[in-house]
Amino acid sequence: MADVQADKVSLPQRSSKYGVGKEIAGKIYVHRSYAHKFGTAVTKAERSLPDDFNYAVIKYDSRSEVVSFIACPDFDTNEEPTVSDVVTVHPDGTTRHRSQLADPQIYHHKWLFVMDDYQGFDTEVSKLRSSEWLALAEVDKSRIGKRSYWEQKVVPRLCQSAGGTSIETPKGMN
């Protein structure tokens, strides 16, 4: 229990501009079911995607109107979903494809990407997960975006902390 900070943790807030989404460095991340929040920029960019590209997350930069479509096959089933392939579309229609990294990036606070009535996962459980790991002392937030660091340095402490989440296997896989 000494590993957990005593004071109450403040959860991050959804984007105030769009009412949904996680803001990181001026970009907004949302689940694809909220693409309409961005107007025609996403619809137009989507036309440049390969026909077989299946994405779960959209990253939108309103200043540049650059849209990234992010494959995230475990978005609904993993507490910290994996960033897989990414197709970035510029306003002029040019695209860039990036394959999943060997040590993949992961998303935290996935409940921010959706509204509370989203049916793919329990947003309240996801918020609890956020509260639990945010309460851990000495988590290097500059490294938590990599799956290897998260699984080696944070998850074991989550499982040991009082009330820590023990959901490490995606739902339906245990």
C-alpha positions as CSV (number, residue, x, y, z in Angstrom):
1,M,0.0,0.0,0.0
2,A,3.0,2.3,0.5
3,D,3.3,2.3,-3.3
4,V,0.0,4.2,-3.7
5,Q,-0.2,7.9,-3.2
6,A,-2.5,8.8,-0.3
7,D,-4.3,11.8,-1.8
8,K,-7.2,11.5,-4.2
9,V,-6.3,11.4,-7.9
10,S,-7.9,13.8,-10.4
11,L,-8.9,12.2,-13.6
12,P,-8.2,13.9,-16.9
13,Q,-11.1,15.5,-18.7
14,R,-12.6,14.9,-22.1
15,S,-12.0,17.6,-24.7
16,S,-14.1,20.7,-23.8
17,K,-14.2,21.7,-27.5
18,Y,-15.7,18.4,-28.8
19,G,-17.3,17.0,-25.6
20,V,-15.4,13.7,-26.2
21,G,-11.8,12.8,-26.9
22,K,-8.4,12.8,-25.3
23,E,-6.3,15.9,-26.0
24,I,-2.6,15.4,-26.4
25,A,-0.3,18.2,-27.7
26,G,-3.1,20.0,-29.5
27,K,-4.5,16.8,-31.2
28,I,-7.7,15.1,-30.3
29,Y,-8.1,11.3,-30.2
30,V,-11.5,9.7,-30.4
31,H,-13.1,6.4,-31.2
32,R,-14.2,6.2,-34.9
33,S,-17.8,6.3,-33.9
34,Y,-17.3,10.0,-33.0
35,A,-15.8,11.0,-36.3
36,H,-18.8,13.3,-37.0
37,K,-17.5,15.6,-34.3
38,F,-14.8,16.9,-36.7
39,G,-17.1,17.7,-39.6
40,T,-16.0,17.1,-43.2
41,A,-12.2,17.0,-42.7
42,V,-12.4,13.4,-41.5
43,T,-14.9,12.3,-44.1
44,K,-12.7,13.8,-46.8
45,A,-9.5,12.2,-45.4
46,E,-11.2,8.8,-45.1
47,R,-11.5,8.7,-48.9
48,S,-7.7,8.4,-49.1
49,L,-7.6,5.2,-46.9
50,P,-6.9,1.8,-48.4
51,D,-10.2,-0.1,-48.8
52,D,-9.1,-2.8,-46.4
53,F,-7.8,-0.5,-43.6
54,N,-9.7,-1.1,-40.4
55,Y,-9.2,1.5,-37.8
56,A,-10.7,2.2,-34.3
57,V,-9.1,5.6,-33.4
58,I,-9.0,8.9,-35.2
59,K,-6.4,11.5,-34.3
60,Y,-7.4,15.0,-35.5
61,D,-5.3,18.2,-35.6
62,S,-7.8,21.0,-36.2
63,R,-5.1,23.5,-37.0
64,S,-3.5,21.6,-39.8
65,E,-6.5,19.4,-40.6
66,V,-4.2,16.4,-40.7
67,V,-6.1,13.2,-39.8
68,S,-4.6,9.9,-38.6
69,F,-6.5,6.7,-38.7
70,I,-5.2,4.3,-36.2
71,A,-5.7,0.5,-36.2
72,C,-6.3,-0.6,-32.6
73,P,-7.7,-4.1,-32.8
74,D,-7.9,-4.5,-29.0
75,F,-9.5,-1.1,-28.3
76,D,-12.6,-2.6,-26.6
77,T,-11.0,-5.6,-25.0
78,N,-7.7,-4.4,-23.5
79,E,-7.4,-1.9,-20.7
80,E,-4.5,-0.2,-22.4
81,P,-5.1,-0.8,-26.1
82,T,-2.3,-1.3,-28.6
83,V,-1.5,1.3,-31.3
84,S,-1.1,-0.8,-34.5
85,D,-0.8,0.5,-38.0
86,V,-1.4,4.2,-38.7
87,V,-2.4,6.0,-41.9
88,T,-2.0,9.7,-41.8
89,V,-3.8,11.8,-44.4
90,H,-2.9,15.4,-45.1
91,P,-5.4,17.9,-46.4
92,D,-4.0,17.6,-50.0
93,G,-4.8,13.9,-49.9
94,T,-1.2,12.6,-49.5
95,T,-0.9,9.7,-47.1
96,R,1.8,8.2,-45.0
97,H,1.6,4.6,-43.6
98,R,3.4,3.5,-40.4
99,S,3.4,-0.1,-39.3
100,Q,3.0,-1.1,-35.7
101,L,6.2,-0.6,-33.8
102,A,8.2,-3.6,-32.4
103,D,7.6,-2.3,-28.9
104,P,4.1,-0.9,-29.6
105,Q,2.6,2.3,-28.1
106,I,-0.5,1.9,-26.0
107,Y,-3.3,4.2,-25.0
108,H,-4.2,5.1,-21.5
109,H,-7.6,6.6,-20.3
110,K,-9.4,5.0,-23.2
111,W,-12.7,6.1,-21.7
112,L,-11.8,9.7,-22.8
113,F,-12.0,8.5,-26.4
114,V,-15.7,7.7,-26.0
115,M,-18.8,8.9,-24.2
116,D,-20.1,7.2,-21.1
117,D,-22.9,5.5,-23.1
118,Y,-20.4,3.8,-25.4
119,Q,-21.3,0.1,-25.7
120,G,-17.9,-1.5,-26.5
121,F,-16.6,-1.5,-22.9
122,D,-17.5,-0.3,-19.4
123,T,-16.3,3.3,-19.2
124,E,-16.7,3.3,-15.4
125,V,-14.3,0.3,-15.1
126,S,-11.9,2.1,-17.4
127,K,-12.1,5.3,-15.2
128,L,-11.3,3.1,-12.2
129,R,-8.3,1.7,-14.0
130,S,-7.1,5.3,-14.7
131,S,-7.5,6.2,-11.0
132,E,-5.6,3.2,-9.8
133,W,-2.5,3.7,-11.9
134,L,-2.5,7.4,-11.5
135,A,-2.4,6.8,-7.7
136,L,0.8,4.8,-8.0
137,A,3.9,6.6,-6.9
138,E,7.0,7.0,-9.1
139,V,5.5,6.1,-12.4
140,D,7.6,7.5,-15.2
141,K,4.9,9.2,-17.3
142,S,7.4,9.8,-20.1
143,R,7.8,6.1,-20.7
144,I,4.3,4.7,-20.0
145,G,3.3,4.9,-23.6
146,K,5.4,1.9,-24.5
147,R,3.9,-1.5,-23.9
148,S,7.2,-3.0,-22.6
149,Y,7.6,-0.4,-19.9
150,W,3.9,-0.5,-18.9
151,E,3.9,-4.3,-18.6
152,Q,7.3,-4.5,-16.7
153,K,7.1,-1.5,-14.4
154,V,3.4,-0.6,-13.9
155,V,1.1,-3.6,-14.3
156,P,2.8,-5.7,-11.6
157,R,2.4,-2.8,-9.1
158,L,-1.2,-2.4,-10.1
159,C,-1.9,-6.0,-9.4
160,Q,-0.2,-5.7,-6.0
161,S,-1.9,-2.5,-4.8
162,A,-4.9,-2.7,-2.6
163,G,-7.9,-2.8,-4.9
164,G,-5.6,-2.9,-8.0
165,T,-7.1,-4.1,-11.2
166,S,-6.1,-7.6,-12.1
167,I,-7.4,-7.5,-15.7
168,E,-4.4,-8.2,-17.7
169,T,-5.9,-10.6,-20.2
170,P,-8.2,-9.1,-22.7
171,K,-11.9,-10.0,-22.0
172,G,-12.9,-13.2,-23.6
173,M,-9.4,-14.5,-23.6
174,N,-9.2,-16.1,-20.1
